[in-house]
Amino acid sequence: MELVNAQIDKQKEYLTQLDQAIGDGDHGINMTRGFKEVIQKIHQTTYDDIGKLFQDVGMVLVSKVGGASGPLYGTAFIKAGQVLKGKPEITINELGQAFQESVNGIKLRGKSQIGDKTMLDVWEPVTKYIQQNGNTLNIRELISYAREQMEHTKELEAKKGRASFLGKRSIGHLDPGAVSSCILFETLCSILLEENLTKE
Amino acid sequence: MKKLINNPEQVVRDMIDGMVLAHPDKLKNLPGTNVMIRAHAPVQGKVALVSGGGSGHEPSHAGYVGVGMLDAAVAGEVFTSPTPDQILEAIKAVDTGNGVLLIIKNYSGDLMNFEMAAELAEAEGIQVAKVVVNDDVAVENSTYTTGRRGIAGTVFVHKIAGALAEKGASLEEVEQVANKVIQHVRSMGVAFTPCTVPAAGKPSFEIGETEMEIGIGIHGEPGTHRTAMASADEIADILLSRILDDMKLSPGDQVAVMINGLGGTPLMELYILNKKVSQILKNKDISVYNTYVGEYMTAIEMAGCSITLLKLDDQLIELLEAPADTIAWKN
């Protein structure tokens, strides 16, 4: 989470710039505010339950981010937390199951589907990719897959959120939510990579 | 960025404190929140109205809290929907057991946060109804399921639903009249300059000295298309013709007109715009019952304006004229 916070903070202006192009220009600001609060919250507790950690992260995001990103990211973490409840450590397969619940939650809350040019365009394929590859998952390949999915949102016409008001003018711009989601997955991957390295 | 602020992260807090200090007879801040409620809330025996949205649209939304209009307004960060916990606090603070109507503008973020708050309130046994304002015809023709945005027409929803609630109507009746206003209100806007969100520190978009952005929203988000700058008369024509195409008014119909400034347009220019608007309506034999010229729903310091028409009937006229006493609307 600290790495996510650091990455989001680093990319704050980039996310805001992306959002200024096709939205209202607050995505970086809101995400940074949310994850800063997440760090404060999780520093007050020690977690031996990953589900509880995800739940707390989700609750903080819902109450501190605002906009569309708050409910969507918050729901994603809360739903994943329900799957991971009581688990002190998790396997790749369990992570895949948890993210599937996140994807279901994002779809329900945002009434969105794949191809609408939203964060879902990263979340859904990445989750499928994790599930399909299971324990043979190659982390480096996952990172490049997530980036490809994010890049793909450039070609899409927005159907949801404020960018949809632009219609065809949204084509050619990356979706800010897809980019922040990609940052999230990349950070997760970098942690998984480091863990692998220490095991070797 | 030259702004009269102390700290970009403190603007909403500082604004709320300053507002309460200026109007202690009308407003109070719910401690520990960005919620503003009537100074004498909750009002017993009445359906409560809660609205809100991002800050930066002043006098929306706290400017409409008071007798005859809203019971509470929830201020989000600048241009960012408030969060469900804050909306829930507002609902709990003003509910007296008669139910609460949430007035939501049609933006994904506002919808999701207000829906989550409504779910939480219902779980606590509070009766909640929701209406979604979508008056902006600029985005009508987009095929997107997100639909039209909610902009200045929201103020008429506050006024008319608020008046009916003040008379002691039921939650269902108040919801119905709010939906009636939503069906009969249409708006469209234009921007000449961008605005700067304090925390971003730079303008939301760039626009050439001789250009204007048609169909702008109220968040500095780009409009539907960009054209060469035109005269006030031409702009009145462009905006009003889109609204009239959508409303299908007949000769003899009565409307209320709102000429709304977006924060950076002098009143002089709004009156110039209104001259042409009233001429066009007169030529079409549409009678103007009342005209409101001023800043009702702004976008920080963006130069530009929006035009709103509300088709009236006897019930809506009576409620529009009913007493109201808020910072930004008095009858």
Interface residues (C-beta under 8 A of the other chain):
Chain A: T16 Q20 I22 G23 D24 G25 D26 I29 N30 R33 V62 S63 K64 V65 G66 G67 A68 S69 G70 P71 L72 R109 G110 K111 A158 K159 K160 G161 R162 S164 F165 L166 G167 R169
Chain B: G54 G76 E77 V78 F79 T80 S81 P82 T83 P84 D85 Q86 Y107 S108 G109 M112 N113 M116 A138 V139 S142 Y144 T145 T146 R149 V197 A199 A200 S204 F205 G215 G217 H219 G220 E221 P222 G223 T224 H225
